[in-house]
Amino acid sequence: MRKMRDYNTKDMGDNPEKTVLNWHDAHCHLFNVAEDYNLELMLSESRKKGISGWLSNALNKEEVHWHVQNSIPGMHFSAGIHPVYDAGTTLTLDELETLCKEQKIFAIGEIGLDKNNRNTAQQLTLLKDQLSLARAYDLPVVFHIIGHYDLFYKALSDLPVKGIWHGFYAPVEIVRQFSKFDMTFSLGSVLIHSLKHEIVNAVIKHGNYLVETDAPYNLSKQSIVNEPGQNPLIKLLVLNNMVSRMNGVKIESLNQDLLKNIRQYIK
């Protein structure tokens, strides 16, 4: 366990709206935030600024245990076998099914395909096994997809599920191609800060979208050193305002769209 840094927080907004709206972070890792930060302080400040919900992700047994033991208001968590993640003790399919049976998770994930893992056949088998599990328990899926779009398309065609494409960053034609599925595209800091207006606008036009921080991985080590007072969860406000400006949609309208879309996954 890494030593926790007890930071003094400060306003992270890029000229954020003065009106406090109700926001939800579509993807983060609260276990890892808790390792490096005073989580209670981070959550308290976030709530004061209107962030009331977090879709958190567990990538191994330790993280699952932490999420089960820490009942945080507004937090829902998913768990799955990641295509490249190998830190800690990876979950087994049997353990994942137990979480499904006991209704501990709101979704299976993050799961998927990643071109950085050369064992494509193994990834594909694992993806299909977890898609089958999601279908058996009528659960949505959180996807981690880096490349292999053709294989992903075929897998979803054979085993269709409702899902969130976490950290979406792909060409506009991929938005159009995968819009036939029950897919929510989640916009993260990499895409938004790259100012890929065409992709962001295609996703917004699709209508089924969310915004995520992927905290604490949205802050680089150099950023943390240079600005040690940052709260990675409050970065959501910056991203929402950037999306609003990039697309020309008013922040209140964006907020209403995001609230409607998040309710597909949480009550």
GIHU-V395461 format. One record per residue. N is the residue number from 1. RES is the residue in one letter. PSI is psi in degrees with one decimal (NA if undefined). Layout:
N;RES;PSI  N;RES;PSI
//
This chain:
1;M;126.2  2;R;152.4  3;K;132.9  4;M;136.0  5;R;123.6  6;D;87.4  7;Y;153.9  8;N;122.7  9;T;162.2  10;K;167.7  11;D;125.8  12;M;-5.2  13;G;144.2  14;D;81.6  15;N;51.7  16;P;157.1  17;E;143.1  18;K;-31.3  19;T;129.9  20;V;114.1  21;L;170.0  22;N;110.3  23;W;153.3  24;H;134.5  25;D;118.3  26;A;-14.0  27;H;122.2  28;C;176.0  29;H;85.2  30;L;-29.5  31;F;-46.0  32;N;-31.6  33;V;-43.0  34;A;-26.8  35;E;-37.2  36;D;-14.5  37;Y;168.3  38;N;95.6  39;L;-41.0  40;E;-41.4  41;L;-42.7  42;M;-44.2  43;L;-41.2  44;S;-46.4  45;E;-38.7  46;S;-43.2  47;R;-39.3  48;K;-26.6  49;K;8.4  50;G;1.7  51;I;113.9  52;S;-5.6  53;G;147.5  54;W;124.4  55;L;100.8  56;S;158.3  57;N;137.1  58;A;128.8  59;L;-8.1  60;N;-179.8  61;K;-42.4  62;E;-42.1  63;E;-36.5  64;V;-47.6  65;H;-43.2  66;W;-45.6  67;H;-38.2  68;V;-39.0  69;Q;-21.6  70;N;97.3  71;S;94.5  72;I;122.9  73;P;128.3  74;G;-8.2  75;M;131.0  76;H;144.3  77;F;152.6  78;S;161.9  79;A;146.5  80;G;178.7  81;I;107.8  82;H;146.3  83;P;-22.1  84;V;-16.7  85;Y;126.9  86;D;12.7  87;A;143.4  88;G;-161.3  89;T;111.4  90;T;146.4  91;L;154.3  92;T;164.0  93;L;-37.3  94;D;-42.5  95;E;-37.8  96;L;-39.5  97;E;-35.3  98;T;-41.5  99;L;-37.1  100;C;-47.0  101;K;-41.4  102;E;1.6  103;Q;42.3  104;K;-25.9  105;I;148.1  106;F;-18.3  107;A;162.8  108;I;128.8  109;G;166.8  110;E;135.3  111;I;165.1  112;G;-141.2  113;L;142.3  114;D;121.9  115;K;-16.0  116;N;-14.5  117;N;116.6  118;R;-14.7  119;N;73.5  120;T;-39.6  121;A;-42.6  122;Q;-42.4  123;Q;-43.8  124;L;-41.4  125;T;-45.7  126;L;-39.4  127;L;-46.9  128;K;-38.9  129;D;-41.2  130;Q;-30.4  131;L;-40.7  132;S;-39.0  133;L;-43.0  134;A;-40.6  135;R;-38.3  136;A;-34.2  137;Y;11.6  138;D;50.1  139;L;145.8  140;P;173.9  141;V;141.6  142;V;119.1  143;F;138.6  144;H;106.4  145;I;115.8  146;I;100.1  147;G;-168.1  148;H;39.2  149;Y;-34.9  150;D;-42.1  151;L;-39.0  152;F;-42.8  153;Y;-44.0  154;K;-41.7  155;A;-42.6  156;L;-32.4  157;S;-37.7  158;D;-35.1  159;L;70.9  160;P;136.5  161;V;164.4  162;K;138.1  163;G;165.4  164;I;122.2  165;W;96.4  166;H;137.4  167;G;43.5  168;F;128.5  169;Y;91.7  170;A;163.2  171;P;159.9  172;V;-37.2  173;E;-25.6  174;I;-35.9  175;V;-48.0  176;R;-43.2  177;Q;-43.3  178;F;-1.6  179;S;-15.5  180;K;-20.2  181;F;168.9  182;D;72.3  183;M;132.7  184;T;123.5  185;F;122.6  186;S;119.5  187;L;126.1  188;G;-176.8  189;S;-33.4  190;V;-50.1  191;L;-46.6  192;I;-44.4  193;H;-17.5  194;S;-9.2  195;L;40.2  196;K;76.4  197;H;-40.7  198;E;-42.6  199;I;-47.1  200;V;-44.4  201;N;-34.3  202;A;-39.2  203;V;-44.0  204;I;-39.2  205;K;-36.5  206;H;-36.7  207;G;-29.7  208;N;89.9  209;Y;160.0  210;L;174.7  211;V;138.8  212;E;158.2  213;T;-33.7  214;D;26.8  215;A;141.8  216;P;6.6  217;Y;-2.3  218;N;-9.2  219;L;126.9  220;S;159.7  221;K;-38.3  222;Q;-37.7  223;S;-40.7  224;I;-39.2  225;V;-44.1  226;N;-35.3  227;E;75.5  228;P;-8.0  229;G;5.4  230;Q;144.8  231;N;111.0  232;P;-23.8  233;L;-32.3  234;I;-14.2  235;K;-20.7  236;L;-37.0  237;L;-38.9  238;V;-46.8  239;L;-43.1  240;N;-42.3  241;N;-35.1  242;M;-43.1  243;V;-41.9  244;S;-45.7  245;R;-39.0  246;M;-36.9  247;N;-14.2  248;G;14.8  249;V;137.8  250;K;147.5  251;I;-34.1  252;E;-38.4  253;S;-39.8  254;L;-44.0  255;N;-43.2  256;Q;-40.1  257;D;-44.8  258;L;-38.1  259;L;-42.7  260;K;-42.5  261;N;-37.0  262;I;-27.7  263;R;-8.1  264;Q;-22.7  265;Y;-27.0  266;I;154.0  267;K;NA
//
